[in-house]
Amino acid sequence: MIRFFLRSLGLVLLALAFIFVIYDGMRLIADRKFFPTKVGQFWSDVHANSLDGLRSAVENHISPGVWALAVQPVLEQPTALVFGVLGVILIVFGRKKKPLIGYARD
């Protein structure tokens, strides 16, 4: 059941990555300049309060350095790239085990 959920979530993330590739491509054609949608920009457009809440939680409970060194660089990456990589990782973790050939090992 968990593997099915991981594969399904991975496929949804890959579909979102494809949508953002198309969206950024259309903006490239219209503006004749390539400005990919960044994760932080997308997140603040969808729900800015949760991004601010995450920032305050990380800075207060963990460390301000963690925000600057770990979270901020991820928020500056293109959304299609981040969703694509996460989708592939979830699909790999959710793949079915290969059947054993030969003697059964239980």
Secondary structure in CASP SS format (residue, H / E / C, confidence):
PFRMAT SS
TARGET T0000
AUTHOR 0000-0000-0000
METHOD secondary structure of the structure
MODEL  1
M C 1.00
I H 1.00
R H 1.00
F H 1.00
F H 1.00
L H 1.00
R H 1.00
S H 1.00
L H 1.00
G H 1.00
L H 1.00
V H 1.00
L H 1.00
L H 1.00
A H 1.00
L H 1.00
A H 1.00
F H 1.00
I H 1.00
F H 1.00
V H 1.00
I H 1.00
Y H 1.00
D H 1.00
G H 1.00
M H 1.00
R H 1.00
L H 1.00
I H 1.00
A H 1.00
D H 1.00
R C 1.00
K C 1.00
F C 1.00
F C 1.00
P C 1.00
T C 1.00
K E 1.00
V H 1.00
G H 1.00
Q H 1.00
F H 1.00
W H 1.00
S H 1.00
D H 1.00
V H 1.00
H H 1.00
A H 1.00
N H 1.00
S H 1.00
L H 1.00
D H 1.00
G H 1.00
L H 1.00
R H 1.00
S H 1.00
A H 1.00
V H 1.00
E H 1.00
N H 1.00
H H 1.00
I H 1.00
S C 1.00
P H 1.00
G H 1.00
V H 1.00
W H 1.00
A H 1.00
L H 1.00
A H 1.00
V H 1.00
Q H 1.00
P H 1.00
V H 1.00
L H 1.00
E C 1.00
Q C 1.00
P E 1.00
T H 1.00
A H 1.00
L H 1.00
V H 1.00
F H 1.00
G H 1.00
V H 1.00
L H 1.00
G H 1.00
V H 1.00
I H 1.00
L H 1.00
I H 1.00
V H 1.00
F H 1.00
G C 1.00
R C 1.00
K C 1.00
K C 1.00
K C 1.00
P C 1.00
L C 1.00
I C 1.00
G C 1.00
Y C 1.00
A C 1.00
R C 1.00
D C 1.00
END
